[in-house]
């Protein structure tokens, strides 16, 4: 059986530097691909501080003096809510690895009723706006494990960076919100009383 040989062209004079330059480009390109290919792994093993430091350089991310990070996905209108307001929000909360600790939900939320980072973030939002926020553990639950009431396990590990997707739908002053809630409860009680009054008497 014959073996087909592949001739190797002689290297011309002056081509050796170009050859090594080409090798260097290939090596650097491979290193770059390896770096990007392991980005998910690197993020997984970063500390919270390292993660936030890298995230601060992402496009559109603003870092406040406290260390809170916020990104406007869709701008809103009007003044932000204050500590004395109740915000109507849609929210989803995740950890750095994508674990959902807050299932998508909508409802009222007192601006001053949450962890410091979330309160600060709400006061930077506008009605109708959508935002992504990253809360350092110092502005969240710190070194405290938050238990999962359903499973008895840990819902949020100590030292976690909290990531929220939030839409601020509307907000009301707290006194107006509480007055509206009382009125709604009264109407429901009246409706229940009227239904009970109209019910047929029990049969013996």
C-alpha positions in Angstrom: 0.0 0.0 0.0 1.5 3.3 -1.0 1.4 6.3 1.3 0.6 9.6 -0.2 2.9 12.3 1.0 2.0 15.9 1.4 4.9 18.2 0.3 5.8 20.9 2.8 6.6 24.2 1.1 10.0 25.7 2.2 9.7 28.8 4.3 10.8 31.8 2.4 13.3 34.2 3.9 11.5 36.8 6.1 8.4 34.6 6.7 9.5 33.2 10.1 8.4 36.3 12.0 5.1 36.2 10.2 4.8 32.6 11.1 5.2 33.2 14.8 2.9 36.2 14.6 0.3 33.9 13.1 0.8 31.4 15.9 0.4 34.2 18.5 -2.9 35.3 16.9 -4.3 31.7 17.0 -3.2 31.2 20.6 -4.7 34.6 21.7 -7.9 33.8 19.8 -8.1 30.4 21.5 -7.5 32.0 24.9 -10.3 34.5 24.2 -12.7 31.8 23.3 -11.9 29.9 26.4 -12.4 33.0 28.5 -15.8 33.7 27.0 -16.7 30.0 27.0 -16.1 29.8 30.8 -17.9 33.1 31.6 -20.8 31.3 33.1 -18.4 29.2 35.3 -16.5 32.3 36.3 -19.7 34.1 37.3 -20.8 31.1 39.4 -17.6 31.2 41.4 -17.3 35.0 41.8 -18.0 36.5 45.1 -20.9 38.8 45.4 -18.6 41.8 45.3 -16.8 40.6 42.2 -20.1 39.9 40.5 -21.4 43.4 41.2 -18.1 45.0 40.2 -18.3 43.3 36.8 -22.0 44.0 36.4 -21.5 47.7 37.1 -19.7 48.0 33.8 -22.6 46.6 31.8 -24.4 49.0 29.5 -27.1 51.0 31.1 -26.4 50.0 34.7 -26.3 52.9 37.2 -24.6 52.4 40.6 -25.9 54.5 43.5 -23.8 55.7 46.5 -25.1 52.8 48.6 -24.0 50.2 46.0 -27.4 49.5 44.6 -27.4 48.8 40.8 -30.3 49.7 38.6 -31.0 49.5 34.9 -33.9 51.1 33.1 -35.5 48.6 30.7 -38.4 51.0 29.8 -38.7 54.5 31.1 -41.8 55.8 32.9 -43.4 59.1 33.6 -43.8 61.5 36.5 -42.2 61.7 39.9 -40.9 58.6 41.7 -42.9 57.4 44.8 -41.8 58.4 48.3 -41.6 56.5 51.6 -45.3 57.5 52.4 -46.6 55.8 49.2 -47.8 52.3 48.4 -46.6 51.1 45.0 -48.5 48.8 42.7 -45.8 46.6 41.2 -45.1 43.4 39.1 -42.1 41.6 40.4 -39.8 38.6 39.9 -36.8 37.8 42.1 -33.8 35.6 41.3 -30.4 34.8 42.7 -27.2 35.0 40.6 -27.5 31.4 39.4 -31.0 32.0 38.1 -32.8 30.4 41.1 -36.2 32.0 41.5 -37.0 33.0 45.1 -39.8 35.4 44.2 -42.3 33.9 41.7 -43.8 36.5 39.3 -46.5 38.4 41.1 -48.4 41.7 41.1 -49.8 43.7 43.9 -49.4 46.6 46.4 -46.2 47.1 48.2 -45.4 49.8 50.8 -42.4 51.7 49.6 -40.9 51.8 53.0 -41.9 48.3 53.9 -39.1 46.2 52.3 -35.4 45.7 52.6 -33.3 48.9 52.2 -32.2 48.2 48.7 -35.7 47.6 47.4 -37.0 50.7 49.1 -34.2 52.7 47.5 -34.8 51.3 44.1 -38.6 52.0 44.2 -37.8 55.7 44.9 -35.8 55.8 41.7 -38.6 54.5 39.5 -41.3 56.2 37.5 -44.9 55.1 36.9 -45.1 52.8 33.9 -41.4 52.0 33.9 -39.7 48.6 33.9 -36.4 48.1 35.7 -33.8 45.5 36.7 -32.1 45.9 40.0 -29.2 44.2 41.7 -29.2 44.5 45.5 -25.9 43.8 47.4 -26.4 41.6 50.5 -25.7 44.5 52.8 -28.8 46.2 51.4 -30.7 42.9 51.5 -30.7 40.2 54.1 -27.0 40.4 54.9 -25.5 37.3 56.5 -28.9 35.8 57.4 -30.4 32.7 55.7 -34.0 33.2 54.6 -35.9 29.9 55.1 -38.3 28.5 52.6 -41.6 28.2 54.5 -42.9 25.5 52.1 -40.0 23.2 52.1 -38.2 24.0 55.3 -35.0 24.5 53.4 -33.2 27.7 52.6 -34.9 30.1 50.1 -32.2 32.8 50.1 -28.7 31.9 51.3 -26.8 34.3 53.5 -24.7 36.9 51.6 -26.8 36.6 48.4 -27.0 39.3 45.8 -30.7 39.8 45.0 -31.8 40.4 41.4 -35.3 41.8 40.7 -37.3 42.6 37.5 -39.8 45.2 38.5 -42.5 47.2 36.8 -44.0 50.1 38.7 -47.6 50.2 37.5 -48.9 52.9 39.8 -48.7 54.3 43.3 -50.9 56.0 45.9 -50.3 57.9 49.1 -50.6 55.4 52.0 -53.6 57.1 53.6 -55.5 57.0 50.3 -54.6 53.4 49.7 -55.7 52.4 53.3 -59.0 54.4 52.9 -59.7 52.6 49.6 -59.0 49.2 51.2 -61.4 50.0 54.1 -64.1 51.0 51.7 -63.7 47.8 49.7 -63.9 45.7 52.9 -67.1 47.5 53.9 -68.7 46.9 50.5 -67.8 43.2 50.7 -69.3 42.9 54.2 -72.5 44.6 53.1 -72.7 42.3 50.1 -72.2 39.3 52.3 -74.8 40.5 54.8 -77.3 41.1 52.0 -76.7 37.6 50.6 -77.2 36.1 54.0 -80.4 38.0 54.6 -81.9 36.8 51.3 -81.1 33.1 52.0 -84.1 30.8 52.6 -84.7 29.8 56.3 -83.3 26.4 57.2 -85.7 23.4 56.9 -86.5 21.3 60.0 
